């Protein structure tokens, strides 16, 4: 399966009564790719600033501030910046002096802009929910370039209030400070879109074909969320399970070959299970010698995929008796990944561009 087999984004037809028609007196349309965020450096101060912004978000930490802030400022922000900085240092793009997440997100924006050259009134840019370039600064930049409409694209295939919702929250906070705010659309979650499933399946098949071993089990590992968030109605878990089910169907695998786990838990409360690290350890102890892990919930490789999976989880597997381990890269700015982004953007621009 190669990129040539993918759906051509230009053939995704708009629907509805305004399909294909832009307003008669319209300005430009901004497309803003929004990713989670990244520190500006691996030293204590930039890590502290990034973690403070991230962990102060009430969408991420739902504890009452009177309870959470003493823990955040008294414990977490005194110890975690150094540890997280060391983890980031292992994966840091030293040529550009930035994290891989920023490198890949910029590349996605540049390639999308190139792909949309047939839409001259569309301006593509990229932003971070936490850190730089900030969502507010990019919104202001798009408006300054004449954009009276902005298509927000939170780069999360599966919806969660902790990711998609807070990205859109931040954009609307920026609009609250604008006297003449642009109209806004948001790309919906695309966890079950055929173009996305096709891209994932193609990427997995291509990567596995290059290995010198065949995994007995392939794990789809998604970033976890606290279980109480899910219990209160966050649809994230259902979206993840559906992505895996569709992938299993596309690849022709059974439920033993392709399984779902959740990683990156933080704090003492229960998170979505099964946990990735515990599952990998058990597989090895049960005699499984070869596994591969893919991260369908991440649009680009980042600290959670490159270091947590590519180092920590691999070490866990080997220490428990496993032999062969492979981490399948995220879609990043590959042909498969860009086919997904372009298809979704073209569809959601219907009537605007």
C-alpha positions as a printed NumPy array, in Angstrom:
array([[  0.   ,   0.   ,   0.   ],
       [  1.568,   3.298,  -1.097],
       [  0.541,   6.956,  -1.008],
       [ -0.721,   6.528,  -4.565],
       [ -3.518,   4.332,  -3.199],
       [ -4.837,   7.12 ,  -1.001],
       [ -7.974,   9.125,  -1.67 ],
       [ -7.121,  12.244,  -3.683],
       [ -8.099,  15.129,  -1.379],
       [ -9.152,  17.195,  -4.386],
       [-11.874,  14.641,  -5.169],
       [-13.571,  15.033,  -1.767],
       [-16.806,  16.747,  -2.832],
       [-18.363,  19.55 ,  -0.738],
       [-22.02 ,  19.165,   0.066],
       [-24.899,  21.473,   0.976],
       [-26.665,  24.428,  -0.603],
       [-23.574,  26.694,  -0.528],
       [-21.14 ,  24.053,  -1.782],
       [-18.531,  25.521,  -4.078],
       [-19.736,  29.127,  -3.686],
       [-17.761,  31.731,  -1.776],
       [-19.526,  34.844,  -0.428],
       [-19.759,  37.657,  -2.988],
       [-17.817,  40.148,  -0.868],
       [-15.436,  37.97 ,   1.077],
       [-11.963,  38.53 ,   2.369],
       [ -9.374,  35.821,   2.727],
       [ -9.834,  32.563,   4.612],
       [ -7.309,  31.509,   7.22 ],
       [ -6.589,  27.878,   7.966],
       [ -5.001,  27.427,  11.386],
       [ -3.439,  24.079,  12.246],
       [ -3.378,  23.833,  16.057],
       [ -1.249,  21.333,  17.93 ],
       [ -0.894,  20.733,  21.662],
       [  2.25 ,  22.705,  22.363],
       [  5.921,  22.585,  23.122],
       [  8.455,  24.247,  25.408],
       [ 10.846,  26.76 ,  23.844],
       [ 13.832,  24.966,  25.317],
       [ 14.872,  22.093,  27.551],
       [ 16.212,  24.248,  30.393],
       [ 14.335,  24.728,  33.653],
       [ 12.766,  28.142,  32.918],
       [ 11.195,  27.357,  29.517],
       [ 10.031,  23.984,  30.809],
       [  8.512,  25.691,  33.877],
       [  6.637,  28.216,  31.709],
       [  5.286,  25.515,  29.42 ],
       [  4.228,  23.154,  32.197],
       [  2.613,  25.98 ,  34.152],
       [  0.439,  26.958,  31.176],
       [ -0.412,  23.35 ,  30.336],
       [ -1.18 ,  22.183,  33.875],
       [ -3.128,  25.348,  34.753],
       [ -5.712,  24.584,  32.06 ],
       [ -8.975,  23.619,  33.797],
       [ -9.831,  21.417,  30.805],
       [ -6.722,  19.347,  31.575],
       [ -6.808,  19.387,  35.383],
       [-10.392,  19.584,  36.646],
       [ -9.484,  19.836,  40.336],
       [-10.567,  22.947,  42.226],
       [ -7.793,  25.561,  42.04 ],
       [ -7.71 ,  25.813,  45.829],
       [ -6.686,  22.149,  45.903],
       [ -4.633,  21.916,  42.722],
       [ -2.561,  25.129,  42.731],
       [ -0.7  ,  24.403,  45.993],
       [  0.238,  21.007,  44.509],
       [  1.126,  22.519,  41.136],
       [  3.294,  25.357,  42.455],
       [  4.535,  23.645,  45.587],
       [  5.518,  20.252,  44.147],
       [  4.972,  19.72 ,  40.434],
       [  6.618,  22.898,  39.126],
       [  9.595,  22.518,  41.455],
       [ 10.48 ,  18.99 ,  40.344],
       [  8.905,  18.174,  36.977],
       [ 10.612,  20.821,  34.761],
       [ 14.036,  19.267,  35.327],
       [ 12.83 ,  15.726,  34.671],
       [ 10.773,  16.689,  31.627],
       [ 13.626,  18.809,  30.308],
       [ 15.941,  15.798,  30.381],
       [ 13.367,  13.773,  28.437],
       [ 12.976,  16.512,  25.838],
       [ 16.748,  16.825,  25.515],
       [ 16.922,  13.235,  24.244],
       [ 14.612,  13.943,  21.304],
       [ 15.396,  17.638,  20.694],
       [ 15.893,  18.79 ,  17.094],
       [ 19.274,  20.378,  17.674],
       [ 19.643,  21.626,  14.115],
       [ 16.554,  23.837,  14.485],
       [ 16.763,  24.083,  18.3  ],
       [ 13.168,  22.997,  18.798],
       [ 11.049,  19.978,  19.622],
       [ 10.053,  17.519,  16.876],
       [  6.41 ,  18.469,  17.434],
       [  7.147,  22.032,  16.324],
       [  9.267,  20.844,  13.398],
       [  6.578,  18.508,  12.084],
       [  3.677,  20.911,  12.658],
       [  5.476,  23.656,  10.726],
       [  6.192,  21.185,   7.922],
       [  2.522,  20.199,   7.798],
       [  1.533,  23.86 ,   7.479],
       [  4.04 ,  24.516,   4.712],
       [  3.015,  21.438,   2.734],
       [ -0.676,  22.217,   3.151],
       [ -0.125,  25.754,   1.869],
       [  1.623,  24.322,  -1.165],
       [ -1.19 ,  21.822,  -1.762],
       [ -3.816,  24.598,  -1.632],
       [ -2.158,  26.847,  -4.225],
       [ -5.285,  26.472,  -6.361],
       [ -7.142,  28.434,  -3.646],
       [ -5.362,  31.822,  -3.76 ],
       [ -7.535,  33.427,  -1.062],
       [ -6.631,  30.775,   1.529],
       [ -3.839,  31.542,   4.009],
       [ -2.387,  28.627,   5.994],
       [ -0.665,  29.05 ,   9.355],
       [  0.045,  26.981,  12.47 ],
       [ -0.199,  27.542,  16.203],
       [  0.161,  25.864,  19.572],
       [ -2.412,  25.658,  22.351],
       [  0.39 ,  25.94 ,  24.896],
       [  3.645,  27.711,  24.138],
       [  4.71 ,  29.342,  20.881],
       [  3.576,  30.346,  18.354],
       [  0.55 ,  31.117,  20.49 ],
       [ -2.973,  30.707,  19.194],
       [ -3.701,  34.405,  19.822],
       [ -0.649,  35.623,  17.901],
       [ -1.491,  33.48 ,  14.875],
       [ -5.145,  34.55 ,  14.916],
       [ -4.016,  38.191,  14.93 ],
       [ -1.572,  37.484,  12.096],
       [ -4.275,  35.894,   9.942],
       [ -6.664,  38.795,  10.522],
       [ -3.863,  41.265,   9.693],
       [ -3.484,  39.466,   6.354],
       [ -7.136,  40.107,   5.526],
       [ -8.763,  36.895,   6.79 ],
       [-12.37 ,  37.473,   7.815],
       [-12.941,  33.731,   8.269],
       [-10.74 ,  31.171,  10.028],
       [-10.917,  27.396,   9.805],
       [ -9.517,  25.986,  13.035],
       [ -7.987,  22.528,  12.709],
       [ -7.106,  20.987,  16.098],
       [ -4.769,  18.182,  15.056],
       [ -6.427,  15.486,  17.174],
       [ -8.207,  12.677,  15.284],
       [-10.197,  11.649,  18.37 ],
       [-12.133,  14.341,  20.245],
       [-11.528,  15.073,  23.904],
       [-12.404,  18.096,  25.997],
       [ -8.743,  18.025,  27.1  ],
       [ -7.477,  18.536,  23.544],
       [ -9.889,  19.602,  20.799],
       [-12.168,  21.614,  23.086],
       [ -9.412,  23.511,  24.841],
       [ -7.743,  24.341,  21.508],
       [-10.971,  25.946,  20.312],
       [-11.475,  27.609,  23.706],
       [ -8.126,  29.328,  23.3  ],
       [ -8.968,  30.588,  19.818],
       [-12.216,  32.114,  21.049],
       [-10.377,  33.762,  23.944],
       [ -8.263,  35.502,  21.32 ],
       [-11.389,  36.601,  19.441],
       [-12.811,  38.123,  22.625],
       [-10.097,  40.788,  22.41 ],
       [-10.83 ,  41.651,  18.765],
       [-13.236,  44.449,  17.86 ],
       [-13.864,  42.908,  14.411],
       [-13.583,  39.16 ,  14.999],
       [-13.538,  36.72 ,  12.075],
       [-16.09 ,  33.98 ,  11.549],
       [-14.907,  30.601,  12.809],
       [-15.315,  26.991,  11.777],
       [-13.634,  24.022,  13.417],
       [-12.649,  20.775,  11.719],
       [-14.535,  17.973,  13.507],
       [-12.813,  14.86 ,  14.862],
       [-11.795,  12.539,  12.045],
       [-11.189,   9.3  ,  13.947],
       [-13.401,   7.28 ,  11.571],
       [-12.816,   9.124,   8.286],
       [-11.911,   6.682,   5.472],
       [ -8.977,   8.826,   4.342],
       [ -7.53 ,   8.725,   7.88 ],
       [ -8.003,   4.963,   8.333],
       [ -6.527,   4.371,   4.871],
       [ -3.507,   6.5  ,   5.717],
       [ -2.894,   4.738,   9.034],
       [ -3.269,   1.293,   7.513],
       [ -0.905,   2.163,   4.681],
       [  1.694,   3.584,   7.042],
       [  1.514,   0.535,   9.335],
       [  1.745,  -1.952,   6.458],
       [  4.668,  -0.107,   4.889],
       [  6.592,   0.091,   8.136],
       [  6.024,  -3.533,   9.087],
       [  7.142,  -4.644,   5.623],
       [ 10.554,  -3.107,   6.374],
       [ 11.117,  -4.975,   9.637],
       [ 13.244,  -8.097,   9.916],
       [ 10.641,  -9.685,  12.215],
       [  6.881, -10.08 ,  12.283],
       [  5.143,  -8.687,  15.388],
       [  2.945, -11.159,  17.192],
       [  0.92 ,  -8.239,  18.557],
       [  0.508,  -4.667,  17.3  ],
       [ -0.604,  -2.135,  19.904],
       [ -2.531,   1.042,  19.171],
       [ -1.468,   3.237,  22.071],
       [ -3.477,   6.41 ,  22.677],
       [ -2.818,   9.218,  25.134],
       [ -4.943,   8.534,  28.178],
       [ -7.352,  10.76 ,  30.075],
       [ -8.565,  10.374,  33.665],
       [-11.383,   7.839,  33.869],
       [-13.718,  10.286,  35.654],
       [-13.567,  12.564,  32.583],
       [-14.751,   9.681,  30.435],
       [-17.41 ,   8.71 ,  32.96 ],
       [-18.795,  12.256,  32.801],
       [-19.327,  12.032,  29.043],
       [-16.058,  12.707,  27.228],
       [-16.353,  10.611,  24.026],
       [-12.595,  10.117,  23.647],
       [-12.441,   6.455,  24.673],
       [-15.217,   5.498,  22.239],
       [-13.44 ,   7.367,  19.439],
       [-10.163,   5.546,  20.127],
       [-11.83 ,   2.136,  20.198],
       [-13.596,   2.882,  16.92 ],
       [-10.34 ,   3.91 ,  15.236],
       [ -8.758,   0.62 ,  16.284],
       [-11.797,  -1.355,  15.137],
       [-11.738,   0.253,  11.702],
       [ -7.979,  -0.247,  11.454],
       [ -8.385,  -3.911,  12.374],
       [-11.027,  -4.26 ,   9.679],
       [ -8.889,  -2.482,   7.083],
       [ -5.79 ,  -4.559,   7.829],
       [ -7.699,  -7.85 ,   8.076],
       [ -6.446,  -8.562,  11.586],
       [ -8.283, -10.053,  14.563],
       [ -8.664,  -8.707,  18.111],
       [ -5.595, -10.565,  19.335],
       [ -3.339,  -9.122,  16.631],
       [ -4.332,  -5.449,  17.068],
       [ -5.146,  -4.221,  20.572],
       [ -5.829,  -0.862,  22.258],
       [ -4.007,   0.634,  25.246],
       [ -3.652,   4.067,  26.874],
       [ -0.443,   5.8  ,  27.922],
       [  0.913,   8.964,  29.583],
       [ -1.084,   8.911,  32.82 ],
       [ -0.304,  11.565,  35.39 ],
       [ -1.193,  11.744,  39.078],
       [ -2.806,   9.247,  41.416],
       [ -6.333,   8.871,  40.008],
       [ -7.398,   6.083,  37.672],
       [ -6.987,   6.726,  33.945],
       [ -8.403,   4.883,  30.956],
       [ -7.225,   1.259,  30.855],
       [ -5.548,  -0.966,  29.855],
       [ -2.313,   0.938,  30.447],
       [  0.315,   0.663,  27.717],
       [  3.305,   0.016,  29.98 ],
       [  1.511,  -2.637,  32.055],
       [  0.195,  -4.348,  28.918],
       [  3.627,  -4.49 ,  27.296],
       [  5.155,  -5.912,  30.466],
       [  2.466,  -8.595,  30.718],
       [  2.806,  -9.569,  27.055],
       [  6.53 , -10.121,  27.505],
       [  6.05 , -12.116,  30.703],
       [  3.427, -14.227,  28.935],
       [  5.979, -15.2  ,  26.301],
       [  5.308, -12.707,  23.496],
       [  8.697, -11.935,  21.948],
       [  7.869,  -9.446,  19.179],
       [  5.578,  -6.418,  19.244],
       [  5.056,  -3.126,  17.42 ],
       [  3.364,   0.017,  18.727],
       [  1.6  ,   2.732,  16.739],
       [  0.112,   5.985,  18.092],
       [ -3.025,   6.798,  16.074],
       [ -4.07 ,   9.613,  18.402],
       [ -0.99 ,  11.722,  17.697],
       [ -0.784,  13.626,  14.416],
       [  2.991,  14.033,  14.789],
       [  5.752,  12.394,  16.771],
       [  6.479,  14.113,  20.067],
       [  7.762,  13.474,  23.58 ],
       [  4.99 ,  10.93 ,  24.277],
       [  5.791,   8.846,  21.208],
       [  9.525,   9.257,  20.716],
       [ 10.652,   9.104,  24.338],
       [  7.817,   7.48 ,  26.28 ],
       [  7.119,   4.745,  23.725],
       [ 10.43 ,   4.685,  21.858],
       [ 12.528,   4.536,  25.021],
       [ 10.593,   3.871,  28.24 ],
       [  8.076,   1.34 ,  26.947],
       [ 10.698,  -0.404,  24.827],
       [ 12.89 ,  -0.777,  27.903],
       [  9.928,  -2.154,  29.849],
       [  9.316,  -4.76 ,  27.152],
       [ 12.947,  -5.867,  27.012],
       [ 13.349,  -5.994,  30.79 ],
       [ 10.284,  -8.25 ,  31.032],
       [ 11.728, -10.725,  28.524],
       [ 10.637,  -9.34 ,  25.146],
       [ 13.03 ,  -9.48 ,  22.196],
       [ 11.856,  -7.528,  19.133],
       [ 10.277,  -4.085,  19.469],
       [  9.262,  -1.551,  16.831],
       [  7.709,   1.88 ,  17.155],
       [  5.756,   2.839,  14.039],
       [  6.119,   6.591,  13.395],
       [  3.143,   8.924,  13.407],
       [  1.81 ,  10.157,  10.075],
       [  3.725,  13.43 ,  10.558],
       [  4.16 ,  15.31 ,   7.253],
       [  4.311,  12.108,   5.172],
       [  2.302,  11.782,   1.968],
       [ -0.269,   9.718,   3.88 ],
       [ -0.521,  12.259,   6.671],
       [ -0.826,  15.242,   4.347],
       [ -3.544,  13.468,   2.348],
       [ -5.62 ,  13.341,   5.542],
       [ -5.073,  16.988,   6.459],
       [ -5.716,  18.258,   2.945],
       [ -8.873,  16.187,   2.513],
       [-10.345,  17.414,   5.794],
       [ -9.477,  21.056,   5.088],
       [-10.885,  21.029,   1.56 ],
       [-14.126,  19.518,   2.806],
       [-14.555,  22.012,   5.639],
       [-13.749,  24.975,   3.382],
       [-16.865,  24.234,   1.31 ],
       [-18.728,  27.49 ,   0.676],
       [-15.8  ,  29.553,   1.903],
       [-13.172,  28.869,  -0.743]])
